[in-house]
């Protein structure tokens, strides 16, 4: 089972993001845009997980979530990885607050005890909006930097759960389904 740990967004917020990103989609860029139902913030990609390991992962996520206070996730700023001129991913940024960074690190450390490698790359929290093809020419994304900078979207979303998600790949892209939702600690 292909799994990841995420913060999911309310459907109303996903629609607001989709609407705010319309100028990006309308620009005719060679990008495969995600359906708003797929918008989420990935905390940890686990990859293929054996069925017998899933209950252990669920317990780890539940324990870490129960020790993390509820918080607000600040969203704003459009960008791209690895660069805005030759992007692979177009995204909406999320504010890397201390509580979000601690949640990410607590999950990383807890999962290493169950055989998952700790992520060593810097954490850049974001919501993926679209994926660009690898074979696009140098000028295919001309003007994307100015367009992304001109979009104004700011929001704050309450985070109440950490979700273990399943990803199923197909020709049309990945579809995500909830495996288990673990509540954060109440105030």
N, C-alpha and C positions, 0 to 999 in steps of 0.2 A: 504494500500500500504506500503510495507516494504522499507524504505528509509535510505540513508546515504549521508553524504557530503564528497567529495573526491577531491584530486588532481589527475587528469589523466595524463598519460605519453604518449608522441608521440609513434606511433607504432615502429619506428626505435629503440627507447630506450628500449621498451619492448622486442624486439628481441635480443638486445645486452645483456640485463639482463638474458634472457632465455638461451642464448649461454654460458654466464659466469657461470651459475648455472648448466650446464650439468654434471659436475663431481658429484654433489649432487644427481641428478636424476639417474646417472649411478651406484651409490654406492649400490643399492638394498635395500635401507631403506624402512621400512613400512610406506610410506608417500603417500598421494593422492596429486599429484602435480597439481597446477593450470595451466590453459591455459594462455599463455602470454597476451591474449586479456583481461584477468581479472586483470592484475597487476595495482594497484593504491595505493595511500596513503590515508587512511581514516582519516578524520579530526573529524568526529562525526557520530556515529551510532544512528539513530533516532528510529529504530524499526518500528512497525506498526503505520502508520499515517492515520487518517481518511481523506477521499477525500476532505472534506470541509476545512481541515487544510493545504493542500498542497500549495495553493496560499500564505498563510501567511508565510510558511517556505521559499518559493521562494523569497518573498520580503525581508525577513531577510538575506538570503544568498546574494542577490543582493546588499543590503545596505552595509553589511560588506565587500564584495568584492570591492565595489566602493570606500571604505575608506582605502583599503590596496594597497600599492605600489607593482608593479610587482617585482619579485625576482627570484633568481636562487636557485634551490633545489639541494643540494649536496647529492650524493648517494655513499655508500660504506660500506663494512663490512657485512659479513653474520653471522647470529646468530639464536637463537631460544628462544621461550617463553614456559613455565616459566623457564626452564633450558635447556642447550644444551645436558645434559645426559638423560633427560626425556621430550623431546619437545612435545608440542601440535601444535606449529606453527614454521615453518622455514621461515626466512625472510631476506631481504636485508635492511640494515639500511639507514636512512636519517638523515642528519645533522639538529639538532633541533635549527636552527638559531633564533635570536630574532624575526624576522619578521614572521617566521612560528609559533612560540609559541604565538605571539600576535594574529595572524589570528585565531588560535585554540581557544584562550581565548575569543576573541571578539564574535566568533560564539557561544561558550558555554553560555556567559552572555546574549547575545541577545535572544537566544532560551529559556532561563529560563522564560522570560516574556510571553512565549506562552505555558507554561506548560511542557516543557521538562526538565528532571533532568540534573543538571550540573555534568559532569564527575569529580570524585574526585581522580581517580587513576592518577599517574604520566604519562605524555605524552611521549611516546617512538615512535617517528615517524618511520614507516617502510613500506615496501612493502611485503605483504604475498606471498610466493612462493609455499608453500605446507602446508598441515595439516596432523599430525600424529594421528593414532588411539589411543584411551585411554587405550587399553588393551595390549599394547606391553610390553614384558618382559624387565627386567633391562638391559640386554646386547644388545638389539635390535639396539641401537644407538651408540655402541662402535666405537670410531674413528671419530665420527661426529665433535667433537670439533677440532681435528687436520685438518680434511678435510676443514671445514668452514674457519679456520684460514689461510689455504694455498691458498685460492682463492683470486685473485687480481682483484677487480673491483672498479673503481672510475669514477664518472661522475658528471656533473653539467647540470641540466635540467632547461630551462626557464619556469617559471610558469606565465601564462597569464590569467587563469580563475580558478574559484572555481565551482565545478560541483555538482548538486543535482542528485543523482543516485537512481535507483530502483533496488532492489535485489529480484529475483524470485527463490525460492528454488525448487529443484527437487531431484530425487534419485541420479543423476549424479553430483550434486553440485549446486551452485548458478550461475545464469546468471544475468549480470548487463546491464542496459540500462540507457541512459542519459535522465533525465527529463528536466533539464534546466542548461545551462552553463551561469555563471555570470562573466563578465570581471573584472579584477583587474584595479585599477587606473593606467592610463598611466603616464609616467614620465613627 
